[in-house]
């Protein structure tokens, strides 16, 4: 089960690529519902940008953390945490 304090976001281009494959095939290609047909709700998710807000927020927080001097791993962890404040800038 997912931790409620963690965001799940992907690079928008990677999400779009995976969703396009699923829309073409008409079935889930990963996860618990793998090989089951897509219902109308999931078709809507994959054809629109309902998850773009989360992706954009994650990318924004990642870039903000990198600008503050965090490593790639630290920035990725920060971008997935909810309600955390950016640590002070590191000296370069």
N, C-alpha and C positions, 0 to 999 in steps of 0.2 A: 504494500500500500504506500502511496506517495506521502511524503512529509508535507504538511500544510504550510510550513515555513519556507518551502522551496518553490521558486518559479520554474516553470518548464518552458523554455524558449529555444528556438532554433534560428539559424540564419534564414531570413525570409526566402532566399533563393533555394536553399536545401529543402525547406518545407514545401515550397511550390513544386519542386521537381518530384518529390515523393507523392504529393497529392495528385499531380497530373497523371502519374502512372496508375494510381488507384482509380481515378475517374475513368481512364481508358479501359481498364480491365473490369471495373464494376464490382470488385471485391476488395476486402481488407487484405493488405499485403504484409502487415506486421501487427504484433500485439496479441491481446487475448482473443480477438475476433478474427484472427487470420483465417483466410479462405472462406469467410462468410460474406454474403452479398451486402453491399452498401445500402442502408435504408435512406429515405428521403432526407432526414436530418444530416446524416454524414455526407451525403452528396452535396448538400448545401454548404457544409463546412469546407469541403474540398474545392468547391467552385468559387468561393468568396474569400474575403480577407477577414473573417471573423476573429482570427487569432493574430492578426497583424499588430494589434495594439500591444499585446504581450511581447511579441518579437521585437518591436521597435523599442519598447521600454528596456528590454534586456540588452539590446545593442547599445542604447544610450548609456546605461549604467556601466557596461563593459568599457566603453570608450572613455567615460569619465574616470573610471578607476585606473585605466592605463595612463591617462594624462596626469594622474596624481602620483605616478611612479610605481604602481603595483606591478608585480610580475603577471604573466599571462594566466597562470594558474590562480593567483590571488584575485585577479580581476574577474575571472570566470566564476569563482566562488561568490564574490561580492555581487555579481550581476544576477545570480540566482536566489539570493537571500531577500526576503521581504522585510521591509521596515528597518533596515540597517543604515547607519550613517557612514559616509566615506571617511576612512581614517585620514589623519593629517598627511600632507604631502611628504614623500620621502626625499631626502637630499640626493641629488644626482651627482 
